[in-house]
Amino acid sequence: DFRLKSPSCPRSQEFCREMALPSPLSAKVCIFDINETTLDLVGGLGPVCKSLVGRDGAYEEWFRQLILMAHVLTLTGSYKSFSELAPIALQQVEANTGLGGKKTELPLDAWAKMKNAIGKLTAHSDVAPGLDALKAQGWQLVAFSNSDLAGLKSQLQNA
């Protein structure tokens, strides 16, 4: 799991060098992910998932399911954004039973609560200084996400 650290971190420098795209102008480009790499999904969504599903590990289960569905659909040529898949993943977590064999019934406003929490996600504490330092060194920063454009714009404002 890569998290952008300060530019003095060798891992960050190595990652950005590997991701830099060559161009005729020799521009330096750093491509980075938004979900969890930049924004703190665990801190922002973990407690909400637990309160909705009623068990530890619900966030991790939800996010794994979301990533799995996104990968499968993308690889099969049926791309769907995280915004479309996230409520479905939450329903799948509801359908699963926990270790204790307890099945959960989500409240009707479950997805609205998750969506509200997603809109309030904040960046990891090291993101802003790291991105500022990269920009100061002449790097062009490119964010990518499986979120739709409106979701990405909202997420970037928080980063």
N, C-alpha and C positions, 0 to 999 in steps of 0.2 A: 504494500500500500504506500504509494508515493505521496508525500505532502510537501508542498513547496516550502522550503525553509529559507533562511536568509541567503543571499547570493554568495556568501562566503562558505556556505555548506557545500562540500565537494559533491555530494549526491545531487544537489540542485544544479550545480554547474554542469555535471556530467549529463543529467537528464536534458537540460536545455540545449547543450551541444548536440546530443543525439537527435533531438527533435528539430533542430534548426534546418530550415529548408534553403538549399542553395538558390541564389538568384544572380542575374547578371550584375546587379548592384552590390552583391555581397552583403545583403541585409541579414541581420541577425533576427531570427524569429523563434519565439518560445511558445509552443502550443500546450495548453493545459486544460484539464477537465474542471468542470464546475462542481458537480455533485460529489461530495465528500472530500475531494482533493482540496477544494477551495472553501466550500461551505460545510459547516459542522452539522451534518445530518444526524449523527448519533445523539448529540446534545440537544438538538432541536426537536427531533422526531421520536427518539427513544421513549421518553416519558409519555408522550401522547399515545404511541402504539401500545405501550403497556397498559395505560388506563383504559383504552378501548377494548383490547383483547383480553386483558386480565391475567397476563402471564409474562414472565421474563423472557427475553429473546424474541419478542414479537417484532420489534423493529428489524432485527437482523434477518428474520424469516421473510418479512415483507420486502426488504431491499434485495435479498438474494433472489426472490421470486420475480421481482421487477426486472433485475438485470438479466435473469435467465430468459424471460419472455422477450425482452428487447433484443437480445442476441439472436434467439431463434427466429423471430420475425424478420429481423434485418437480414440474416443469412439466407432466409428463404424468399427474400424479395418482397416482403409484406410489412415494411417499416411502419411502426406506430410510435408516436412520441411518448415520453414518460407520462405526460399529462393524460394521455388516453389509457395507458397501461396501469398506472398507479392505483386507481380505484379497483381494478380487476384483481391486482395482486393482493390488495387488502381483503377482498372477498375470499380469495383463496386461503389466506391466513385464517380467516374466520372458519372456513370449511375444515381446516386441519385440526386435529386434536393435539393438545399439549402432551407432555410426558405423563401427566397424571390421567390422561384419557378424557379430559374435560373439553368438550366442544364449546366454542364461544358463539354467542349471538351478538352481532354488532348493533349498536344503536343506529337509528335511522339517519342521524346526522354525523355518523362516523367519518365519512369522506370529507364533509365540510370542515370538521375539526382538523383533519390531517392537512387539507388544503390551506387552511388558515395558518397552521404551524409552518408549512412549507414557505408561505409568503413572508414569514418572519425569521427565516434562517439567517444566521450571521456567519461571517467568515471566521476561520480559525485565526487565532491571534497573530500568527506569523505571516499571514497572507499579504496584508497591505504593505508592511515594510519590505517584504520580499519583492512584490511587484513594483513598488516604487523604485527600489534599487536597480532592478532589471531595466526599467524604463530609463533611469538616469545613465545607465551604461549603454544605451542605444538599442536595446532589444525592442522589437515589435512584439506585442503580446496578442495572442490569439486564443480565445476561449472557445471550447466546444462542449456540447451538452446534448443529451437525448431529449431535453425539454423542448417544447414548442418555442417559437420566437418570443411570444409575450412572456412566457415563463423564464426564458434565458435573460431577457432584458431586466426583469424583476430581480433575478438572482445576481446579475452583475452589479446592480445598484447596491446590493447588500455586501458584495465583495469589495 
